[in-house]
Amino acid sequence: MVCMASLQPTIFVLFGATGDLAKRMVLPSFYQLHAQGLLPEKWLLIGNGRHDTSDDEFRDHVRGALEEFGSGTADWDSFAERVRFAGNGFTVEDAGLLPDVVKAGRDEIGDAQLVHYIALPPSAFEDYTRALGAHGLAEGARVVYEKPFGTSQKAFEQLDKAVHEVLDEQQVYRIDHFLGKEATQNLHVLRFANGMIDGIWNAEHIEQVQIDVPETLNIDDRAVFYDNTGAVLDMLVTHLFQVAAEIAMEPPASLKADDLQSARETVIGSFRPIDTSEVVLGQYDGYRDVEGVAADSTVDTFVSAKLWVDTDRWRGVPFLLRTGKMLGVSAQRVSLVFRKPANSPLVDLPDDGTVLSFDLSGNGEIDMALTVKEPGPDFDLSVGHLSLPLPSVPDAEPLSPYSRLILDVLNGDRSLFTRPDGLAHVWEVAAPLLNDPPAVKPYPAGSMGPDEANDLASPCGWLVGGN
């Protein structure tokens, strides 16, 4: 267990502390850091919200969230004694109880680093940022913004300007939890630490890249948010584009924050604007019957798209991106499909016979599919798999993606967080799709989306869930 006692005392302010995101992700992850001894020796967690909730009422809420979505409350008492609540809202005009609770916290634990986590819809980011500046809570603080950072190119530019009127860029942490996944980070290590992989990480050897995140979940618990967002904004221009950049970037000078961010943002600058003829949007049957969804909604609950990376390393290799709700399987998988040998004496080689895959779900797994001779008297070919579950690596102590990223915020490490230059180009890449989207096609719940999406993944087809 790592001890973080040398870190400066920290006050972690959680805006939207009683909301769904905080309940499902942020609070369990913060508790995991506490349970593993990864928080500073002196810390406080202050929840913020509109209601005049007492500390004890908020503690009850936190404990319920940990029991429902976390790994239990074995060390609850030592955690709960550091939990506070500052109610009555937080606006430029009225800061509610937050400044007083922060001051009392600093009197208690000393000169504390402020970390603000804005677990709210993006429409609230600008107002809360201005309120931090207006009430003296921005100076020297670190501020975490949930995704999406903006909902269009214009909204991004406006938000980015508002944020930088209050904060320096080094204070800003735009979170994308896919970058905190163990397997996503292992993309770097597998490639840059293993010559046999680094040498074939290019268009000469790779035929296509699939980044596939189908979900069996519906949107019942976030219908209002989702009907104003959809799959393109919720997943494509955030998570999937960022994972594509992790795969496609050139080797950074180092894995330090500035170098890693620069490599990621540089390759995003080489993403070709989306061609809407290479996009399929869908909406599952029954979506409009969900409470909170407009009866005539045309919001996409499914998207598959081709992304092209115009660099010497990747030119001509399609990056196939897919995600959606109410699909037949749930998965989070990156697959690099290798080309067939050019001069092989073997015939009828399978299209998906050599694939390097990264399972991004849970604690991660690396899988290698290889074409082999099927054991027996005949010379039949088959595909075998070699798998390495990452938790099985000696001395593994995996953290959830949110835990890892919160820990990086506490350490002041911005290497797994996005930068505005890359985000600006992301919106340019997505602009054709956002400005003139193709018609949304229906698909049955439990299927793998509209049939038209299958053609995008030719010749081998989607590796997750089949065609």
N, C-alpha and C positions, 0 to 999 in steps of 0.2 A: 504494500500500500504506500502510495506517495503522500508525503505530508506537505501541505502548502502553507505551513505556519509562517513562512518568511514573507508571504504576500502582505501588502498593505491592508489594514482593516477595510472592509467593503460593506456598503449599504446598497442592496439590490432592490430597486424600485420596479415593481411589476404593474404596469398600466393594463387595465382590462383583466384584473386578477381573478375575477369570478366568471370570466368568459370561457367558452368551449376550448379555445386554443391553450389557454393557461392550464385548464383542468387536465387536458389530455396529454400535453407535451411539456410545457415549461415547468410546472410544479413537480411532476415526477422526475424530470431530468435534474432539476436543482437538488431535489432530495437524494438522488443517486450520487451526486458529487459530495453531499454531506456524508452519506453512508460509507463512501470509499475514502473519506479523509482528504478530499481534494479541494475543499473550501479554505479560505484564510482562517487563521486561528480566531479572529474576531470578525463577525459578520452579522448583519441583520437583513431580513427579508421584509419589505414593506409593500403590502398590496394596496392598490389604489382603485377606487370606483366611485360611482355617483352616490351610493347609499351610505347612510351613517351607520356602518357596520362596526361592531365592537371587535377588539382583538380576539376575544374568545370565539365569537361567531365566525370570524375568518379562519381561525385555527380549525374549527370543526369542518369548515368547507374544504380546507387544504387536506385534512386527514381523509375525508371522504374521497377526494380526488386521488390520493395516493393509494387508497385501498381498491379503488375501481380501476385505475389506469397504471399504477406503479407496481413496485415489487414488494409492497407491504410497508409497515411502519414499525420495524423492529427497534429503531432508535428514536422513537417519536418524541420523548420528553425533552431530550437535549436539542432537538430541532425546533419544537414548538415554542420554547422559551425565547427564541430569537425572532419570532414571527409577529409582525405588527400590521395594523390596517390604518390607512389614512383616507377617510371618506369625504363625502360632499363634493365630489368631482374635482376637475382640474382644468381651468381655462385661463386665458390671458387676463380676463377680468376678475376671476375669483379662483384662487389656488386651493380652496378648501382647506383641509387639515394637513396637507402634505408638507409644506415648509416647516411647520411646528414639529411634526413627527420626525422629519429628517434631522432637525436641530437637536431634538431630544436624543436621537440615535447617536449623533456625533458626540454629544455630552457623555453618552454611556460608553462608547467603544473607542473614542479618539478621533483623530483627523482621518476620516474615512474616504476612500475612493467611491464616487457615486457611479453606479451602473444602472441606467434606465432601460427597461425592456418594454417596448411598445407593442403589446400583443393585442392589437386592435385592427379594424379594417383600414386599408390604405387611405380612405377618405379622411381619416382622423389624424394622419401623420403630421400634416402641416400645422394644424391647430395645436397639437400637443408639443411640437417642437418650439413654436413661438411662445407657448406658455412656459416651457423650461427656461427660455431666455428671459422672459418678462419677470420671473420670480427668482432669478439668481441661482437656478439649479443646473445650468448648462456648463458653466466654467469648469474645465478640467474633467468633466464627466465623459463617460462612454455611453453611447446611445445605440441600442439594438433596434432595428426596424425589421418587421416581418415582411414576407413577400406577399403580393408583388409590390415592388417599389415604383408605384405609378400604375396606371391602367391603360395608358396610351403614350405615344411619343410626346404629345403636348403636356399631358398630366405629369409625365416623368420630368420634363424640363422645368415645369413650374415647381414641383416638389423639390427637385435637386437645388434650385435656386433658393427656395425658402429654407431648406436645411442648412445651406452654406452661409446664409445670413446670420445664423445662430451658432453653428458649429464649424470647426475645422475638419477637413476630411479625415484626419487621423483619429478623430473622435467617433467616427461613423462606422457602424457594423451592420451591413445589410445582409441579413441571414438567408441562406438557402440550405435547408437541412440535408439536401442530397450531397452537398460538398462535405458534410460532416460524417458521412457513412464510412465505415471501416473499409469496405470494398472499393469505394471511390478513391480513397487515399491510397489504397494498394495498387491502383492503376499506375501511380508514379513509381512505386517501389518495384513492382514487377517489371516495368519497362526499363527504368533507369539503372536498376541493379543487376539485371540479367541480360548479358550480351546476346544470347540466343533469341530473346524477345525483341530487344531494341533493334536488331538488324532486320527484322521482318515487319516492323511497325510502319508500313507505308503502302502506297498504292500498287507497287510492284507485286506485293504478296497478298494484299487484302482486297477482296472483291466488294464487300459491303460491310457496313457497321449497323447493327440494330440496337436501338435504345428503346426498350419496350417496358412500359409500366401499365399493364391492364389492371383493373380493379373490379372485384365483385361487389364492392360497396355501392350503396345508393347515396342520395344526397339529403335524406330526410332531416338530419340534424343541422344542416346548414343551407337550407333551400333558398332563403332570401339572398344570402351571399352568393351562392352558386348561380342563381338566375340572373345576377348582375355581372357575372364573371365568365363562366364557361370553361371548358377544358383548355382552350388555347391560352387564355390568360392565366388560369390556375396552374397549369403544368408545362405547356410547351415553351412559352417565352421565358419561363423561370427555370424550373428544374432541368428540363430536357436539353435546352440550349447550353446550360452551364456544364452538364455532363459531357455533351459533345465537345465543348471547349477543352475539358480535362483530357479527353482522348486525343484531340487533334493538335494540341499545342506543341510547339517546338521545345526541345529541352531548355529549361530555364538555367540561368547562370548558377543558381543555387535554389534551395527550397525555402529560403527566407521569404518573408511576406512580400516585399516589393518585387523581387524577381519572379516569384510564382504568380503573383497577380498580373505582372506585366506580360508574362508568357500567355496567360489565359486571355487577357483582354486583347492582345495582339492578334491571336488567331480568330477571335470573335470578329475582328475587323476584316477578316478574309471570308466570313460567311456570305454567301450570295443571297440577295433578297429572295424570299420564298416565291416560287412560281405556283400560283393557285391551281394550275392544271395538274400539279403533283401533290395535291392535298385532298383528303376526304374528310368531311365533317359528318358527324352523326348525332342523333338524339334517340335514346332508348324509348321504346314503347311504354307508355305509362308515366313518363316524366312530367307531363303537364297535369297529371292527377295529384301530384304531390302538393300538400299544403304549403303555401308560400310561393308557388310557381305560377306565373301568368298563364291563363288558359290558352293563349295563342303564342306562347313562348317559342322562339326559334333558336334558343341558346343551344350551343353544341355541348354534348356530354361525351363526345368522342372526337379524337383527331388523330389522323395519321398523315405524315408528310415526309417528303424527301428534302434533305438539307445538303447543299453542296459547299465544300470548303475549297476555295480557290488558292491553294498553296501547292508548291511543287510536291510536297509529301502526299497530299490527298486528292489532287485534281483527278476527277473522273470517278471517284469512289462515292457512292450514295450513302449518306447517313440517314437511316430509316428510323423515324421517330413515331411512336404510337402510345396513346394512353386513352383511357375512357372509364366510365362508370358502368356498373351492372353488366360486366362482361363475364365470360365463362370461367376465367381463372384470374387469380391475383398473382402478380409477379413484379419484380423490379430487376431487370436483367439487361446487361450490356453484352453484346455478342459480336466478336470480330470473325467474320466468315472469310476463310482463306481461299485463294484461287486454287483450282486444280493444277497439278503439275503440267507444264507445257508439253513435255515429251515423254509422258508416262506410257509404258507398254501395256498398262492395265486399261480395260475398257469399262464403260458404265460405272464410273466413279460417282458416288452420291454427291449431290450439290452441296449438302451440308456435312460433308465428311470430315472436314477439319475446321473446328470452331473453338476459339478461346472465349470463355464466358465469365462474367463477374456477376454473381448474385448480390444485388445491393440491399436486399431485404434482411431484416434481423441483424445478426453479427457478421454476415457475409460469407461467401464461398467462392472459390475459383474452380472452374471446371474446364477441362480440355477434352474435346471430342476428336477422335482420330479414326481414320479408316484402317481397319485391320482385317486379317483373314479370319473368317469364322472357323473356330476349331472343328475339325472333322476331316473326313477323307476327301471332300470336294474342295475346290478352290473358289469358295464363295466369299464375298466381301460383306463386312458388317461395320457398324460404327460402335466403338467402345468409348468409355468415359473414365477419365481420371479426375477425382474431386478432392479439393483441399478445403474443408471447413475452417475458416479463420480462427474460431475459438479453440480449435484443437492444436494450434501452434503453441509450443511450450511457453509457459508464463503469460499466456494471454489474459488480459483483463479488459475486455471490450467495454466501451461506453456507448450509450445510445447517441445518435447523431446530435440531438439537441444538447445532451450533456457535454459532448466534445466541444461543440461550438460555444456554449456558455463558458466552459473552462478556458477556451481561447480568449474570450472577451476579458475574463478576469486576469489573464496573463498579458493582455494587450497585444495578442497575436492576430493580425488581420489577414493572414495568408489564405484562409478558406472563406473569405468574405468578398463580395463583389465590389467593383469599382465603378464610378459613374461613366468613365469613357467606354467601358465594355457594355454597360447597360444602355447607353445612348445608341450604340450600334445594334444591339439586340432589337430595339424598337424599330430601327430602320429595316432590319432584316424581316421583321414581322409585318411591316406596314402594308405590303400588298394584300396580305391575308386579312388584316384587321380592317382595311379600308374597303375591300371588295371581296368578301368571303364567298366561296362557292355555296350552293344550296345545301342545307342540312338534310341528310338522308336518315330515314328511320331504320332502327335495327331492333330485333327482339332482345329483351332482357335475357341474359344467360348465354348469348351468342358471343362471337368475337368481333362484333361491329358490322358495319355495312360490307357487303360482299365486294364492293368496288375497292376496298382497302387492300385486298389480297394481291391485286395486280402490282401494287407499288413494290412489294418485296420479292418480285421475280428475280432470279430463277429459283431460289431455294425456298421461298415463302417465309412467313413469320415462324420463327423457331419456338416461340411461346404459344401454346394453345392450338397450333396448327392453322391451316387455312379454313 
